[in-house]
Amino acid sequence: MPKHGPLESGGGYLGKRLYRGERFQGKFQRAFSLPARVRSDKFEAVIADNLMKITIPRAGEKPRQITIH
């Protein structure tokens, strides 16, 4: 799943904690592997406050019943 585009200086904050920071400018490209069982028709991406949130639901995940003795 490659992503590319212009890169601006900044970082990602969740509350008051920095969880990912990058201080580069120019173009960028990033790729990462996804598990085999994902719902590619249900991908969502939202950009707010210079932060991209990508939601990728798992496919075929069924509730499991665990027997307790």
C-alpha positions as CSV (number, residue, x, y, z in Angstrom):
1,M,0.0,0.0,0.0
2,P,2.2,2.9,-1.2
3,K,1.6,6.5,-0.2
4,H,3.4,9.4,-1.8
5,G,3.1,13.2,-2.1
6,P,4.6,16.4,-0.7
7,L,6.1,16.3,2.7
8,E,5.8,19.1,5.2
9,S,7.6,19.5,8.5
10,G,5.6,18.4,11.5
11,G,4.7,15.6,13.8
12,G,1.7,13.6,15.0
13,Y,0.4,14.2,18.5
14,L,-2.2,12.2,20.4
15,G,-3.2,14.4,23.3
16,K,0.1,15.7,24.7
17,R,2.3,12.8,23.5
18,L,4.2,12.7,20.3
19,Y,3.8,9.3,18.8
20,R,5.5,9.9,15.4
21,G,7.6,12.8,14.4
22,E,9.2,13.7,11.1
23,R,11.1,16.9,10.2
24,F,11.6,16.7,6.5
25,Q,10.4,18.7,3.6
26,G,10.0,17.7,0.0
27,K,8.5,14.6,-1.6
28,F,8.0,11.3,0.2
29,Q,6.8,7.8,-0.4
30,R,6.0,5.2,2.2
31,A,4.8,1.6,1.8
32,F,3.8,-1.0,4.3
33,S,2.5,-4.5,4.1
34,L,-1.1,-5.4,5.1
35,P,-2.4,-8.7,6.4
36,A,-4.0,-11.0,3.8
37,R,-7.4,-10.7,5.4
38,V,-8.5,-7.1,5.2
39,R,-11.7,-5.4,3.8
40,S,-10.1,-3.4,0.9
41,D,-13.6,-2.0,0.0
42,K,-13.9,-0.5,3.5
43,F,-10.6,1.5,3.8
44,E,-11.1,5.0,5.2
45,A,-8.5,7.8,5.4
46,V,-9.1,11.2,7.1
47,I,-6.7,14.1,7.3
48,A,-7.1,16.5,10.2
49,D,-4.6,18.8,11.8
50,N,-1.7,17.5,9.6
51,L,-2.5,13.9,10.8
52,M,-3.7,11.1,8.5
53,K,-5.8,8.4,10.2
54,I,-6.2,5.3,8.1
55,T,-8.8,2.7,9.2
56,I,-8.5,-0.8,7.6
57,P,-11.0,-3.3,9.0
58,R,-10.2,-7.0,9.2
59,A,-12.1,-9.3,7.0
60,G,-13.9,-12.4,8.1
61,E,-13.3,-11.8,11.8
62,K,-15.9,-13.9,13.6
63,P,-16.7,-14.0,17.3
64,R,-15.1,-16.9,19.1
65,Q,-16.7,-18.9,21.8
66,I,-14.3,-20.1,24.5
67,T,-15.3,-22.9,26.8
68,I,-14.4,-22.4,30.5
69,H,-14.4,-25.4,32.8
